[in-house]
Amino acid sequence: MTFNISKLPEASYNDVKFLYQSSSIGGGRKTVTHEYPNSDIRFVEDLGGLRKTYNIEAVVDNNNNNNQRDQLINALDSKNILGKFVHPEYGAKNVKLINYTINNSKNQLGITTFSITFEEADLPVKGEVESNTGFLSNLRNIAGENVSNKLAKGWKTFTTVKEGFDKTNKIIKDTGREIKKVAGLVAGAGDGINDFTTSINEIVNNSQALVNSPSILAQRLTNSFNALEVAFDNAQNVFDSVKNLMQFKNDTVPTGNSNTRDNILENQRLTNNLITVNSFAIAYNQASQVDYKNQNELSNNIKILEDNFKNISGLDRDSLLELQRIRIEFQKVINDLSISLTKVSNFETNKIPLNVLIYQLYGSLDKKEDLKELNKFKDTSQIEGTIKILSNE
């Protein structure tokens, strides 16, 4: 059967075009109906207008390739808070995708049709936006930028005092080496590790020039953390790398007159604070993005963050408040996340093959690898005693 699509108008969703076949649009009023016992009186309370609902029949031409079809599927699957739907008759609308179905038929070869439902919508209220991971990432960037500016503005240069120059040079060099060493302790580095290594080498190899160039020093330290954040293949590896820097303290002991000592200590404090703020901010941000298998994994990261946060020392008040705000937003994210994660419980068992036990508990072997990893089993032919299992209760 031939399907004539040549005269169909175009529509689009998030800039992905498709052919528009038909639509039905729903609207009306929000109402509450009040009725009363032993009375035929009915009162309908008007709570305002309903935003439009669009039920769209879309068509994609697949005669040459499937690119347009796949682009539309990707756009519909995206996690955007809102999307932009352009109707050929009613124009552009801010919408939230509700659902869609894909329809293929042997009678209409070369085309794919979509049935899509959008609801017209506005941006969520401020509290809903602020509890998502995107907002947490934004807070991380702001904290990193602010602490970088503080170092650039508060840094004490040494153009004539050798003691101050040498000690500050040592602070810079030791800091770069420590960041590089800690990152190297974690496996799973991706292609971005090269950018990170380059950033650190620029600090260590040019430490003398950086003593009297605080703006460049601040930017290079910031660049190193930005590179570190994308240097690994997953969020857990990034978290594991920066958690070891959260209590970083360069403790070079200065000598010389009191003014020189004070200036060296101030540079040391500014450097330590930049490392601390970036480490915590990245750790909270990445911990919110880990693909957790169960609540036990989430709890482990939370404990690491809380234990380290309690031991923060030496930070200025504004930086501490910024980290506190990040910590609060992280709590909002994980409160929502933890609801969907399976719980870890202790379970007593007599000697039994792991496969048999898993079938008894879950009815399939889908969770076998999870339980092996959770309990660190090496031999699963016979297990006994107290083991950890996963449950939704």
Phi, psi and omega in degrees: 000134180269135179247113184278109181248003188295335184257005180286136177286164179266147168227177179205156172226121183050045175072006174264119186276151172209168179270134184266122180262311180195170176204155167235136186240127180253144177210198178138209182234149170276123184224157170233126181265128179249121174233159192229145179300143175057033179211145176262014179280134176232130177243125179254114182273128180269120181253015177109174185282151173271139172289155186291145170247130184248119174256110191250135169256113185247153181229137175235132180275117181253013187298326181265315178198178183259013186301314183293321177300313182293324178296320179293319177299315179297320179295319180291330181275352183295156185263030179298141175298315175226155174237169179247115179253127178251111180272138183294341180250325187255359174083197186281138179223139169279123188224162169244127178293131177262309177194168174206156172230149179252131185239125175235145181217141177292343178276352180226059182296142178092359175225155171235133177251148179238138168252115190236137175243122175245149168242130177297137187208160172252172176299145176300162177293162189306317183298325180288322179294318188289344182268004181265168185290334177297320178292323178297320177297322179296318177298321179299316181294320180296315180298318179296319180293318182294317182289331175293318178296323179295320177295315182299322184275329186263355184296140178259119180272158180226101180260340184233340184266109185297317180303313180295319180297312184295316181294319179292322174301319179294320178301314182295312183296314180296323179296313179300317181295322181293318178299316181295320181295315182296318179296327181288349180281347186254130176281170175094020180291140178259199182296332183291351181296333180294319178295321178296313180300319178298317180299316181292318180298327177295330178282308185295316185283343182239027186300322181296318179292333183281343180305319182250023177228069187297325180295318179291320178300312180300317181293321182289322175296318178296316178301324180296317179291322177298319179291322179297325183293337179244016185274349185243164187281343179209166186295326180296321179293322176297314178304314182296330180285317185277340181298332180282353178256356186294334178251026180299132176216114171278119187243041174304130182265112182279157173234197180090189182289168188298322181294317178296315179301314182298319180292320177296315180297325178293317177298320178297317180296316180297320178294313179301319181294320178298318179295315182298310183297312180296321181296312179294316183298317178292319181300313178297315182297314182289325179297333178283347184249003180292143176273083184287140177271334182201172182292335180296318178296318177297316181298324179298316179292321178299317181297319178299315181295315182293317180298319180286323180297322180296338184257012177295135177216150173087354181284145173290160187300317182296318179294321179295320178295322177298317178294324178297320179294318176299318180299319180294316179295324176299318178299321179297317181295312185286336175298318176290320184293319187296334181299325185271353184270144176289150181268154176254125181232157174275143183220130179267132180219145170284174183299127186197146174297142181300320180302318181294316180298317181296320176297321179295323184279320191238347179081003176198176180260016184302327184263011184299310183295324178297317180289325176298316180292319182297321183259358181056040178291135171256317178249116182255007181292325176215127175232158177198168178092208181270121177235165177264134177233167180253137179212163178260007182263000000 
